[in-house]
């Protein structure tokens, strides 16, 4: 399947392989972040920060990118009672960092794809985030919130 956006970062089992040739310069970037094998919060945090730095470098290399989606699979090796989730507001913080440090307006979506069991639907959501007109501001959201609704509808529900 061809994607009208760049695909970088870790390969994620929930995201079927995307062919990205022929779309240069792209206005969207998908960054995969697989934290499933992290054994500690410290390790997961270090991998997250490393991915953000690499993402920023990729954005520097592709100045036409105006939309960023980070797809993250959370750690599965933590103790049962150590619930780990993607922090709310992460997309807004990253957007603000990019605007402040790089002078670039980039619409950011952070998508926790842990538990995604429908790769075809995930492809639809990635296209919503990266290849269709944006109808939301920066958004941090879990897969369970968009499995039955579009990103725009989920964002509207969060803002009411």
C-alpha positions as CSV (number, residue, x, y, z in Angstrom):
1,X,0.0,0.0,0.0
2,X,1.3,3.5,-0.9
3,X,1.4,6.2,1.7
4,X,1.5,9.9,0.9
5,X,3.7,10.5,3.9
6,X,7.2,9.6,5.1
7,X,7.5,6.5,7.4
8,X,10.4,6.4,9.9
9,X,11.3,5.0,13.3
10,X,10.7,1.5,14.6
11,X,8.7,-1.0,12.6
12,X,5.4,-1.7,14.5
13,X,3.6,-5.0,14.2
14,X,0.3,-3.1,14.2
15,X,1.3,-1.1,11.2
16,X,1.4,-3.1,8.0
17,X,4.4,-2.1,5.7
18,X,3.8,1.1,3.7
19,X,5.4,1.9,0.4
20,X,6.4,5.5,0.5
21,X,8.1,6.0,-2.8
22,X,7.1,8.8,-5.1
23,X,5.9,11.3,-2.5
24,X,8.8,13.7,-2.2
25,X,8.6,16.3,-0.7
26,X,6.1,14.9,1.7
27,X,4.0,17.1,4.1
28,X,3.5,14.3,6.6
29,X,5.7,12.1,8.8
30,X,4.8,8.9,10.6
31,X,7.3,7.9,13.3
32,X,7.0,4.4,14.8
33,X,8.0,3.9,18.4
34,X,8.1,0.3,19.7
35,X,8.5,0.3,23.5
36,X,7.1,-3.2,24.0
37,X,10.4,-4.8,25.2
38,X,11.3,-2.1,27.7
39,X,11.7,-3.5,31.1
40,X,11.8,-0.3,33.2
41,X,10.3,3.2,33.0
42,X,13.7,4.6,32.8
43,X,14.5,2.6,29.7
44,X,11.1,3.5,28.1
45,X,11.7,7.2,28.9
46,X,15.2,7.1,27.4
47,X,13.9,5.4,24.2
48,X,11.1,8.0,24.0
49,X,13.5,10.9,24.3
50,X,15.9,9.3,21.7
51,X,13.0,8.9,19.3
52,X,11.9,12.5,19.7
53,X,15.5,13.7,19.0
54,X,15.6,11.6,15.8
55,X,12.2,12.8,14.8
56,X,13.3,16.4,15.2
57,X,16.4,15.6,13.0
58,X,14.1,14.1,10.4
59,X,11.9,17.2,10.4
60,X,15.0,19.3,9.9
61,X,15.9,17.2,6.9
62,X,12.4,17.5,5.5
63,X,11.3,21.2,5.9
64,X,8.0,20.6,3.9
65,X,6.6,18.3,6.7
66,X,3.8,20.1,8.5
67,X,2.1,17.1,10.1
68,X,3.6,14.5,12.4
69,X,2.1,11.4,13.8
70,X,4.0,9.3,16.4
71,X,2.6,5.8,16.8
72,X,3.7,4.2,20.0
73,X,3.3,0.7,21.4
74,X,3.6,0.8,25.2
75,X,5.8,-1.5,27.2
76,X,4.5,-5.0,28.1
77,X,7.3,-6.2,30.3
78,X,6.4,-4.1,33.4
79,X,4.8,-5.6,36.5
80,X,1.1,-6.1,36.3
81,X,0.3,-3.3,38.7
82,X,2.5,-0.8,37.0
83,X,0.0,0.8,34.6
84,X,1.8,2.7,31.9
85,X,0.1,5.0,29.4
86,X,1.0,7.8,27.1
87,X,0.7,11.1,29.0
88,X,-2.1,13.5,28.1
89,X,-0.9,16.6,26.3
90,X,2.2,15.0,24.9
91,X,1.4,16.2,21.3
92,X,0.8,19.8,22.4
93,X,4.2,19.8,24.3
94,X,6.0,18.5,21.2
95,X,4.2,21.0,19.0
96,X,5.3,23.8,21.3
97,X,8.9,22.5,21.4
98,X,9.0,22.5,17.6
99,X,7.6,25.9,17.3
100,X,9.9,27.4,19.9
101,X,13.1,25.6,19.0
102,X,12.7,25.2,15.3
103,X,10.3,28.1,14.4
104,X,8.0,25.6,12.6
105,X,4.3,25.0,12.9
106,X,3.8,21.3,12.8
107,X,0.4,19.7,13.7
108,X,1.3,16.7,16.0
109,X,-0.7,13.6,16.8
110,X,0.6,11.1,19.3
111,X,-1.3,7.8,18.9
112,X,-1.0,5.0,21.4
113,X,-1.6,2.0,19.2
114,X,-1.3,-0.5,22.0
115,X,-4.1,-3.1,21.6
116,X,-4.8,-2.2,18.0
117,X,-6.2,-5.4,16.4
118,X,-7.2,-3.8,13.0
119,X,-4.2,-2.8,10.9
120,X,-6.5,-1.8,8.0
121,X,-8.4,0.6,10.2
122,X,-5.1,1.9,11.6
123,X,-4.1,2.7,8.0
124,X,-7.3,4.8,7.7
125,X,-6.5,6.7,10.9
126,X,-2.9,7.3,9.8
127,X,-4.2,8.8,6.5
128,X,-6.6,11.0,8.5
129,X,-3.7,12.2,10.6
130,X,-1.3,12.8,7.8
131,X,-2.9,13.0,4.4
132,X,-6.3,14.6,4.9
133,X,-7.2,18.2,5.9
134,X,-6.7,18.6,9.6
135,X,-9.8,19.2,11.6
136,X,-8.2,19.1,15.1
137,X,-5.4,20.7,16.9
138,X,-2.6,18.7,18.5
139,X,-3.9,15.4,19.8
140,X,-2.7,12.7,22.1
141,X,-5.1,9.7,22.0
142,X,-5.3,6.0,22.6
143,X,-6.3,3.4,20.0
144,X,-9.4,2.5,22.1
145,X,-10.7,6.1,21.6
146,X,-10.5,6.0,17.8
147,X,-11.3,2.3,17.0
148,X,-15.0,3.2,16.5
149,X,-14.7,6.9,15.5
150,X,-12.6,9.2,13.4
151,X,-9.8,11.3,14.8
152,X,-11.8,14.5,14.3
153,X,-14.8,13.1,16.1
154,X,-12.7,11.9,19.0
155,X,-11.0,15.3,19.3
156,X,-14.4,17.0,19.2
157,X,-15.6,14.7,22.0
158,X,-12.5,15.5,24.1
159,X,-13.0,19.3,23.7
160,X,-16.6,19.6,24.6
